[in-house]
Amino acid sequence: MTVLILTSPQDVTADMVVDKLHARGVPLVRLDPADLPGEADMSAEYVRGDFHCYLSTQGRLVSSRALRSIWMRRPGEPAAHAPGSSAWLGAETDQALYGMLYSTTARWMNHPRQAAQARYKPWQLRVAHHSGFAVPATVVTTFPRVAEDFAARHGQVVVKSLSGPPRTRPPVELPTTLLAPGTDFSGVAAGPTLLQQYVPKRADIRLTCVGRRLFAARKTAAEGQVDGRYGDTGHSWEPAGVPERIARGVRDYMDLAELAYAAFDFAEDEEGVWWFLECNQGGQFGFVEAETGQPIAGAVAEWLSPGG
């Protein structure tokens, strides 16, 4: 049985899992949908109740019947690299490729339907609450008065992006920012703004869930640090134990979201409470494995493999 990995050639995290799959002797095909058509080809046929489909890339041919699992890692937009690429060709290719893959019996990490839903931060907060996590008070609004009232009620608040930094060249950094007292909220009317109660933290927690396996890492925060993704704290990621309440909440979240993989971010306060910040259904784990030695790539490879 074959593993299909949908990702770009520059995905170093995927490279780690590919190495583990090779070590296990598991056949795999790595495809960037951006290369279809052109560098990759496909064919699907439905006749009298029988469905057959094939993908070809880099000299490899795989049948849908041979697919064990599909890892939806970081694929490019369908047909983005194709000669004569256009929005229409992209839409046609998307329909063909994913319509074909949805029709297989392979299991997904993660299925595109669930992955798309899981990206919405307001939805994440609701699922986190129902999973039993501590969730900071949050508002998403285009009403300046609502933003002002929220800041007045909760004192220190941060502003963060809903969708992440814009994809531009050169890349733009968009860190979570602590707002100063007396901030003018009139700009909120220009676009939806996410404000959240600030959690003074002593550490950042990154918890990676692969199937039912949990890998938690902890990095001590610098004094007054707001966004652990930016700036040198003088500390490294270290393996961390997972409290039973958190483990139960993560598994409940994964079940509710119907995810096979996710990376959770928590802020640990001075009392040791883990506050839910977000859940990235396609979050990176390479940096955590490099610093902690936790076998996350191996766990992903095992889940994707036959018998996993």
Residue pairs with C-beta under 8 A, 6 or more apart in sequence:
1 26
1 27
1 66
1 67
1 68
1 306
2 26
2 27
2 28
2 29
2 62
2 66
2 67
2 68
3 21
3 26
3 27
3 28
3 29
3 67
3 68
3 69
3 70
3 71
3 304
3 305
4 28
4 29
4 31
4 55
4 62
4 67
4 69
4 70
4 71
4 101
4 106
5 14
5 17
5 18
5 28
5 29
5 30
5 31
5 70
5 71
5 73
6 31
6 32
6 33
6 70
6 71
6 72
6 73
6 75
7 14
7 30
7 32
7 71
7 73
7 74
7 75
8 32
8 34
8 74
8 75
8 76
9 32
11 73
11 74
12 286
13 73
13 284
13 285
13 286
13 297
14 30
14 71
14 73
14 74
16 286
16 289
16 297
17 71
17 297
17 300
17 301
17 304
18 28
18 30
19 297
20 297
20 298
20 300
20 301
20 302
21 28
21 301
21 304
21 305
22 28
23 301
24 301
24 302
24 305
26 301
26 304
26 305
26 306
27 66
29 55
29 57
29 60
29 62
30 57
30 58
31 40
31 55
31 57
31 75
32 40
32 75
32 76
32 81
33 75
33 76
33 77
33 78
33 79
33 80
33 93
33 94
33 97
34 75
34 76
34 77
34 78
34 79
34 80
34 81
34 82
35 57
35 76
35 81
35 82
36 42
36 57
36 78
36 79
36 82
36 93
36 97
37 79
37 82
37 93
38 81
38 82
38 83
39 57
39 58
39 81
40 55
40 56
40 57
40 58
41 55
41 56
41 57
42 53
42 54
42 55
42 56
42 96
42 97
42 100
43 53
43 54
44 51
44 52
44 53
44 54
44 64
44 96
44 99
44 100
44 103
45 51
45 52
45 53
46 52
51 64
51 103
52 63
52 64
52 65
53 63
53 64
53 100
53 103
53 104
54 61
54 62
54 63
54 64
55 61
55 62
56 62
64 100
64 101
64 103
64 104
64 106
65 104
67 104
67 105
67 106
68 106
68 107
68 304
68 305
68 306
69 106
69 107
69 108
69 109
69 303
69 304
69 305
69 308
70 101
70 104
70 106
70 107
70 108
70 109
71 108
71 109
71 300
71 304
72 108
72 109
72 110
72 111
72 112
72 115
72 282
73 282
74 282
77 90
77 94
78 90
78 93
78 94
78 97
78 98
79 85
79 86
79 89
79 90
79 92
79 93
79 94
80 90
82 89
82 93
98 112
107 260
108 260
109 260
109 261
109 300
109 303
109 304
110 118
110 258
110 259
110 260
110 261
110 262
110 281
110 282
111 258
114 257
114 258
114 259
114 281
115 259
115 281
115 282
117 123
117 257
118 124
118 257
118 259
118 262
118 279
118 281
119 163
119 281
121 140
121 162
121 194
121 278
122 140
122 162
124 278
124 279
125 135
125 138
125 276
127 253
127 256
127 257
127 279
128 135
128 249
128 253
128 276
128 279
129 135
130 252
130 256
131 249
131 250
131 252
131 253
131 256
132 245
132 248
132 249
132 252
133 246
133 249
133 253
133 274
133 275
133 276
134 273
134 274
134 275
134 276
135 275
135 276
136 196
136 197
136 198
136 199
136 275
136 276
136 277
137 150
137 153
137 154
137 196
137 197
138 194
138 195
138 196
138 197
139 146
139 147
139 150
139 194
139 195
139 196
140 162
140 192
140 193
140 194
140 195
141 147
141 150
141 188
141 192
141 193
141 195
142 188
142 189
142 190
142 191
142 192
142 193
143 188
143 189
144 185
144 186
144 187
144 188
144 189
146 188
147 185
147 188
147 193
147 195
148 185
150 157
150 195
151 157
151 179
151 183
151 185
151 195
154 197
154 198
155 197
155 198
156 178
156 179
156 197
156 198
157 178
157 179
157 195
157 196
157 197
157 198
158 176
158 177
158 178
158 179
158 195
158 196
158 198
158 226
159 176
159 177
159 179
159 193
159 194
159 195
159 196
160 176
160 177
160 194
160 196
161 174
161 194
162 192
162 194
164 174
165 171
165 172
165 173
165 174
166 172
166 174
173 230
175 226
175 227
175 229
175 230
176 226
176 227
177 226
177 227
178 198
178 226
179 195
187 193
198 226
199 267
199 269
199 275
200 269
200 270
201 221
201 225
201 267
201 268
201 269
201 275
202 220
202 221
202 268
202 269
202 270
203 218
203 219
203 220
203 221
203 267
203 268
204 218
204 219
204 221
204 228
204 265
204 266
204 267
204 268
205 216
205 217
205 218
205 240
205 264
205 265
205 266
205 267
205 268
205 274
206 216
206 217
206 219
206 237
206 263
206 264
206 265
206 283
206 288
207 214
207 215
207 216
207 217
207 242
207 246
207 250
207 263
207 264
207 266
208 214
208 215
208 216
208 217
208 261
208 262
208 263
208 264
208 283
208 285
208 288
208 294
208 296
209 215
209 250
209 251
209 254
209 259
209 261
209 262
209 263
209 264
210 260
210 261
210 296
210 299
210 300
210 303
211 260
211 261
211 299
211 303
211 308
212 251
213 299
214 242
214 247
214 250
215 239
215 285
215 288
215 292
215 294
215 296
215 299
216 239
216 240
216 241
216 242
217 237
217 238
217 239
217 240
217 288
217 291
217 292
217 294
218 237
218 238
218 239
218 240
218 268
219 228
219 233
219 235
219 236
219 237
219 238
220 233
220 235
221 228
221 233
221 235
222 231
222 233
222 234
222 235
225 231
225 233
228 265
236 291
237 287
237 288
237 291
237 292
238 291
238 292
239 292
239 293
239 294
242 250
243 274
246 266
246 274
250 264
253 259
253 262
253 264
253 279
254 260
254 262
257 279
257 281
259 281
260 303
261 281
261 282
261 300
261 303
262 279
262 280
262 281
262 283
263 279
263 280
263 282
263 283
263 284
263 285
264 276
264 278
264 279
264 280
265 277
265 278
265 279
265 280
266 274
266 275
266 276
266 277
267 274
267 275
267 277
268 274
268 275
269 275
285 296
285 297
286 297
288 294
288 296
289 295
289 296
289 297
301 308
302 308
